[in-house]
Every structure is written in C-alpha cells, then in structure tokens.
Amino acid sequence: MFVAFAAVSASPALAHSAVAPDSGSNAYDNSTHSRFYVYDMKADSHSAYGNWNNTDNRLSNNSGYGTTVSKAATVTAVRACTDVQFASDPCSNWN
C-alpha cells in the first residue's frame, strides 16, 4: 500500500517596519501582527514614538537611546517618528 503525504507549509507573515527619516526611531510589529514596538535608534535629546494602523494611536519611547518599548495591539501598518521639541516631527511613510 502506498500512502502519499503532501507537505504543507505556510509562509510566515512578514512584519511591518518603518524608520524615521532622521534615523532616530524604528517602529515595527511581530510576525503575527499582535505586538507593536518602538526602538530609539539615536543618541540625541529626542524621544522616539510610533503610530499604528494609519491612526494617531501612539506609543512613545521616553527611555532613551538603545531601548525598546512595546504593547499588545493588532497591527496593520506602522509609522516611526522622532519627537523634536518645538519643531515638526520627522515621520516615516506608513508601512
């Protein structure tokens, strides 16, 4: 008797990721789009923040350079920004 098995593999979901134009912050999610992260990439005097789902939903990282903050969220798009005091905040495009 011959039994055939078909290998079924699901492609992993790609995470969303964005970097602010000044390279000060990185906003991204995990492969299941269930957690949102903001990483402060630059040793400057500015905090990093990110938005998710094409809204003003905001997660701020005030912990300083080299740190990451996160929260549980269903994520469909991300944007990374740098919080520049008394000026416009540079933000990435939505990814």
N, C-alpha and C positions, 0 to 999 in steps of 0.2 A: 504494500500500500504506500502511495506517495502522498505526502501532505506538504502543501506549499504555504509558506508564510510570507506575507508582504511586509516589508519594513516600512513603517510609517513614522516619519519624523516631522515634527512641527518646527518651522523656523522660529527662532527666538524673536520676540518683539524687540524692535530697536528702541532704545531710549531716546528721548528728546534732549538736546543740549544746545546751549547758547552762551556766547562770551560777549561781554560788553565791549563797545568799540575801543575803550581805553585799556582793555585787558585787565580791568580791576575786579571783575566778578565773573563767575561761571554759574549758570542755573541749569539744572538737569533733573531728570527723574530716573527711576529704576526701570528695568526691562518689563515689569508688569504694570507700569504706569500708575503705581499705587503710593508712591512716596516722592516728595519734591525736596530738592536740595539746593542750597546756595553756598558757594565756596568763595571766600575772599582771597583773590589771587595776587593782590598787590600791597606792598608795604607802603601805604600812604596814609593820609589822615582821613580817608573816606570809607564809609561803611559800604557793604555790598548788599544788594537786595535783588529779588526776582519776583516775577509775576507768572501766573499760570492760567491757562485756558482762555487766553485773549481777553482777560478781565483785569480789573485793578486789584485782584487778590494779591496780597503782598506778603512775602516772607523776608524779614530783614536779618542780616547777619552783622551784629554790632560787636562781635567777639574778637575781631582783628585778623590781621594777615595770617594765612595758613589754616584758618578754621572753617568748619562746615557746620551749618545748621540744617535741620530737616523737619518735615511734618508729614503726616499721613494726608494724602489728597489723591483724588482721581485726576490724572494729568493727561491733557490732550495737546497742549502746546506750552512752551516756556519762553521767557524773555529774561535776559540778565541786564542789570543796571548798576551803576555806581552812584551813590548818594553824595553829590557835590554840594556843599553848603553855599548858599547864596548864588547859585548858578543852575543852569539846566543840567539835568542828569543824563549822561550818555547811556543809552539803552540799545541793546541789540534788536534785530528784527525778531519776529515771532518764529520759532522753530517747533 
